Structures are given as structure tokens and as C-alpha cells.
Amino acid sequence: MKIAIEAQRIFRANKHGMDFVALETIRELQKLDTTNKYFILVGSGPDHCLRETPNMHIIEINCPTYPLWEQIALPRVLKKIKPDILHCTSNTAPLYCSVPLILTLHDIIFLEPRKDSNKSLYQNMGWYYRRLIVPHILSHCKKIITVSNYERNHILEALKLPQEQIAAVYNGYNKHFHPIDKKEIPSIVKKYTDVENYIFFLGNTDPKKNVPRTLKAYSLYLQCSSLQLPLLIADLKEDVLNETLKKLQIEHIKPHIHCIGYVPNADLPYLYNGAYIFLYTSLRESFGIPILEAMACGTPVITSNTSSMPEIAGEQSVLANPYQELSITEKLLLLESDTNLYQQQVIYGLQRIKAFSWENTANALLSIYSSLNNAQ
């Protein structure tokens, strides 16, 4: 079987969630399957993080914009290689393509009413592009894959698709996320901050990341905590932070906050390990890989009681209402004051992550590929 996998963004330097899902799944397929022939279709970029093997070929496609890359350049390449299956991994696909299509639809947030504006031009363009393309390609998909049972049920209900058309396949986490010797942590953490113990939060301009409410919750935490741990925020620009604090009228907490920008994936395990608590207080997620990453590093997690996050974090996790600042504050103070609960969460997290792996993800994909090929 000849399988083409769209992985347009995996060579870019600053990778994010969907990029890592595609990359890690492909790496695992490379280990597991030496029989089928693969064509990995990527855009140009500086991080050549995947190497060819005898049955896995990388095709770099140069094109100035993602819509042109996907709608024009990608179909041209497909005509040359003539695969049996095309797997598009990041929500969208060519509108006109004769190859049987599998689509990974991570979520349908872009089809839902917007509650807040997004100041990122790049994210706004992506939102409109997905909103335009996805409704037109769903009927062409032989199979739709999403990443949690929550999202599967949500997509089925919202789009009225046949039950058999969509499957839930969990993401995994990279094995370099694990507990690290405390002596090794400071050397990496000091690249970003001088503090030794902190609350860690991944935030960006996407409204679903819930940055304003989380900052407000942290300001309430500072009023009540005897430790007053600093807040380390990754993936958020300083000017956005300053503007948000000003709007919330909590600029006085700025000395307690360390805004460190984008963190390469190789450094993230050290930042998780150095954290006292990891905050993942999104309003909505289809999966939430950082939950697993922090747990795998032995760091207690506070996450949201909405969408897929309880499903991924599990029954014994610490959940907060992300719409209520005081709920987030109370969970921070609870973990800080209850040493038994804190240690239980460390142990629980290390057990919980055993249910997830990229090997499981790849095996599930192989089963889907085979079933579609046999049905043709």
C-alpha cells in the first residue's frame, strides 16, 4: 500500500501541538511498519527533524502560503506519486483530490461562534481558512480521525455525520518527558528565569487558552498564599501580558510574573520538572498533550473541568472551573497547603500517563489504513 501523509509544518522551527502530533506519529509508524510505502509531504523549513528510511520518503514542497500549498501544490504532487490513501493531519485537505482521504480533525472550534477576539493575524487567517474549507471536504473523507471521545461525540452531534465515519485515536507524549535529577534542572531553567520554584503556565493569544482569567486567578492566589510562588508563562509575548494586566487592573502583580516566550520542546521537560504546579486552565481542548507531559515529569497538574480535559487527566485529577477565577485560585491553594494531596498527585500522574503512547496512536492508524485499503 502507498500511503501519503500531509505533514506540512513539521520542519518549521517553532512547532506547536498539531505539528508534534504529526511528527511523533510518523516517527512511530517508521519504527512499526516496514512493509507499506510512505510519502511524507512537508513544507520547507529549517528543522529537518525526520529522516528517510527505505520505505518512507520525504517530499519537500515549496509554496509561499499554506492555502496554495494545500490546494494547488499538494494535489500536483499526489498526481505524480499516485498513493492509495492520503492522510491529512491538521484539520484541512485539498478541495479537489481523487485520492481516498483520511482527515485528522483535531477539533471544530473554528466552526463554533467566537466568544473572544484573537489578536494574532496568523491564527485569525487559519481560523477563517478552516471555516471555509472543512465543511466542503467532510463528505469526501473515507474516515475522520479525532483525538478524544469528547471531541468525537461533539463532532458527531454538531455535524450530523455517520457514526462509522469518525474514530477517536488518542495522542501520546514524547518519552523525553520524565522525572529529571534535580541537579540537572537549573542549568536549563536558568536560560529562562532565575527563580527556582514556580507555577508554570502555557499561554498564548488564542482566547481558548484563558489567559485573562488565569492571570486574575493568580492575582487572587497572591493575596492568600504564604508562599507566593512566581508564575512562569511560556509562549506569550511581554507586550500582550502587559496589556492584559492593565486591562484587568492588576499591573501590581507583574514583579511576580516571568514571561519567557517560546520554549523549544527539548527544554520543556526541564521547565515542567522545575515547576511546583502546572496550570492548564484552557476553556476548551480536544485533547491536551501538555497535561500528559507535566504528569510524566512528576509535576502535579491543575486543569479544567470542561471538554476533553477530564477525560485525558482522569478521574483522580485536580479540576477547576476555568470560567471562575476563584475556582482556579482555590485549587492552587489546595495543592500548596495539602502535602498529602500534592504527593498523591505526583504518583497519580506518573501512573496515568501509562495509558498513552505514540506507539498506541500509530498502531491505531495502521489499523485504519489497512481497513480502508481492504475495503477498496
N, C-alpha and C positions, 0 to 999 in steps of 0.2 A: 504494500500500500504506500502511495506517495502522499505525504501529509504536509501541507503548507501552514505555517503558523505566523500570523502577523504579530510582530513584537517591535513596533516602530520606535519606541522610546528607550529601549534598554541600553543603548550606547550613550545616552546623554549623561552628563556629569552629575547633575543634581536629580537623582531619581527619587520617586515617591511611591506610594502604595501599589498602584496597578503595575508600575514598571517592575517592582520586585516580585510581584506575583507571577508575572510572565517569565522573568528571568529564572527564578528558582524552580518553577515548574519545568521549564525547558531543560535546565541542568539535570533535574531528576530523570526526565524522560531519556536524556542522553545516557544515563547510567543503566536504566532499566531495559531499554528497547534497542537492540542492535539488529533487528530484523527489518522493520519498516524504514522507509527512506523519508527524511525530513528536509524541508526547506524553510529556514528561519528568515523571515523578511523584515529587515531592520532599516531605520533611517541612519544617516551618517551621524557620528558623534565621537568624542574623544576617548570614551571609556570602553575599550574593546574587551568586555567582561565575559565573553563567550568564545570558545574555540571550536573549530570544526572537528568532526570525527568522520570515519569512513562513511557512515550513513546519515550524517547530519551536516547539511551545507548552509552556510550563511550567505545571504544575498543582500548587499547594501544597495538601497535605492535612494538616489539623491533627488530631492524635490524641495522647493523653497517653503511650502506651507503644508501643514498636516492635511487639510481637506483635499488639496491637489494630490498629495502623496497617496492618500487612501482611495480617492475616486478616479484618478487617472493613471498614475504611475504604477500602483499596485496591480490593477487589472491587466495592464500591459505585460507585466512580468508573469502573471498567472497564465496568460495565453501561451507563453513560451514553455513553462515547466509542466503544465497540464496535470495538476495534482488531482487526487481522488477526493480530497477533503481540504477545505480552507477553514482554519480556526482563527477567528479574530478575537483578540484577548482583552480589548479595552472599550467595550460598550457600543462601538460603531463598526460599520463594514461598508464595502462598496455597494452602491445602489444597484449597479448592473454587473452581475457576475454569474457566469454559468456553472461555477464550481459549487458542489454541495457545501453549505455553510453551517458551521458551528459558531455561535456567538457567546462569549462570556459577557453577560450583562450584570455588572457588579451591583448596580442599583438603578432605580428610576427617579432619583431626586430631581433630575433635570426636567421631568415631566410633571412634577408637582408644583403647586403655587409657591412662589418665592415669598418668604416671610421677612427677609432682610436683604439689603443690597450687598454686593460684593465689589470691593474697590480694585480688585485685580483684573486688569484688562485681559490677560491670558485666560484666567478662569472664566470670565464672562463670555469670551469668544467660544470656549469649549462648551459652556452651558448651552448657548444658542445652537451650536453645531449639532450637538447630541439631540437636542429637542427637535431639530429639523429632520435628522437622518433616521433615528431609531424607529419611529412609527412606520416608516416605509420599508424597513428591512425585516421586520419581525416575521412576516408571513413567508419570507424566503428561507428562514432558518430551519434546517433539519432538526437541530437541537439547540436549546438555550441553556447555558450553564450560569447559575448564580452561586453565591458563596455562603449562604446560610439558609436554614429553613424559614427563618423570619422573612428574609428577602424573597424567597421562592413564593411563599404564601401571599406576600404583599403584591408581587408582580402578577400572580395568577388572578388575584381579586381585582387589581386595577386595570389590567389589560385584557381580561377575559380570554386567556389563552388555554388551549387544551392541557390537561394535567400532564399528559405523557410528553409534551414538548419541552418541558423545563425540568432540570435536575439541579439539586443542591450539591455542590462539591466544596467542602471546607478548604480554606487556605491552611498553610503551615507556618512555620517560623524557622529562621536560619539557625543552625546549631552553634554559630559563634556567639549566640546569646546564651550565656550560662554564668553561674557564680564565678567571680574572679577574685583572686587573692587580694586582700585589702591593701597590701603593699604596692600592687601594680596599678591601682586605680588612680592615685593622684597625678601621676605623670601625664595621663591623657586629659583628665578633668581640668588640670591647670592650663591647658590650651584655651579653655573657655571661661574659667572663673577661678577665683581664689578661695571660694567658700568650700568647706569640706563636708557639710551636711545640708541637704536642701530638699525641697519639694520640687519634683520635675514635672513639667507640663509641655506637651507639644501643641503649639497653637499656630494658626495662620489666618489669612484674611477670609477664608471660607466661613460664612455665617454658621454652618453646622458645627464648627469647632467650638463655638460657645465661649469665645474669649472674654467678652464683656462680663457675663455672669460669673465666670470663673475668677476673674480679677476682683470683682465685687465680693465674692465668697472669701477670697484670700484676705481682703482688707478686713472683713469681719473676723477671720481667724486671728489676725494680728492683734485685734482688740482683746481676745480671750485667751490666747496661748501664753504659757510661761516660757516656752522655748523660742517662739517667733522665728521659725525656720525660714530662711530666704527662699524665694521662688525662682527657679531656673526655667526660663522659657526658650524653647528652641523653635526655629522656623518662623519667627515673627520679627519684622523689621522694627527698629527702635522708634522710627517716626510714627508708625502705626500704634505702637504701645503708648507713646506719649499722648497721642491724640485721643486714644481710648480712655486713658486715665483722666485726662482733662474733662472729657465729656461726662464721665462718671463722678467727677469732683472728688477723686481720691488720689490726686497727684502726690500727696504726702507719703504714700507707700512706696514711691519709686526707689528710694535707697535700699529697700528690701528685695528688689527685683533685678535679676541679671538676664538680659536679653542677648542670646548668644548666636542668633541667626541659624543658617542651615548647618546641620551636623552630618558629616559623611557616615554612611551605615557602619563602617568599620569602627568608628569611635562611639557609636551609640551604646554598645554593651557596657562600656566604662561609665557612661553617664547614668545608665539605669542602675548599675551596681553601686554607684556613689550616692544615689538618691535614698532618702528615708522613706518617701512615699512617691508613687507615680500617679498623677492625676490624668484621667482620660474621660473628661466630662462633656463629650460631644452630645449634641441634641439628637443626632441620628447617624448610625453607621450600618453598613451592610455586613460588616464582619468586625474589624478592629484588631489588626495584627499587632499593634503596639501593646495591647493587653497581654498577649502571649509572650512578647519579647521581654516585658518587665517581669512577668511571673517567672520566666526561665532564668532571669538574673537574680531571683530570690528577693525581689522588691515588692512589697505589698501594693496593691492597686485599688484605687477608688475609681469606679467607672459608673456609667449612667444606667438607670433602670428602664431605658427606652430602647426600642428597635431590637437589633440583634445582640446588643452588648450583654444582657443577662444570659443569653444562650451560649455565648462564647466564654464569658467569665465563669459561668457555672453557678450552681445553687448556693455555695458557701461564700460567694464573693461579697465584697462590700460595695453596695449600690447606693447611689444618691439620685435624687430628682434633679436633673440638670437645669430645669426651669426655675428652681427655687434656690437662691444663693445660700440661704441658711441651711438647707439640707446638705450641700457640699461642705460647708463650714463644720457642721456637726460631725460628719464622717472624718474629717481631718482631725478634729479634736479627740474623737473616739479612739482612733488608731494611735494618736500621740499619748493618750493617757492610759490606755489599757494594754499593758505589755504582753499579757497572755494572748489577747486577740491578735496583737501585732505578730507574735511568733507563729500563731496558728495560720495566719495569712501567708507567711513565708513558706511554711510547709505545704499548705494547700495549693499555692501557686505552682510549686515545683511538681506536685502530683498532677495538677490539672493539665499542664502542657503536654503530658504524655499521650493525650488523646489526639494530638495534632502533629502532622509532619508533612513535608513536601513530598515524601515518598507515597503517602496515602493519597495525596492530591493527584500525583502523576499516574498512579495505578487506576484511580477512578476515571481519569481522562482516557487512558488506554482502553479501558472497557467501553467507553462511549464511542471512541474512534472505531473500534472493532465491530460494535453492534451496528453502526451506520454503514460500514463497508459491507457487512454481511447482508444488510437489508437492500442494498442496491442491485 
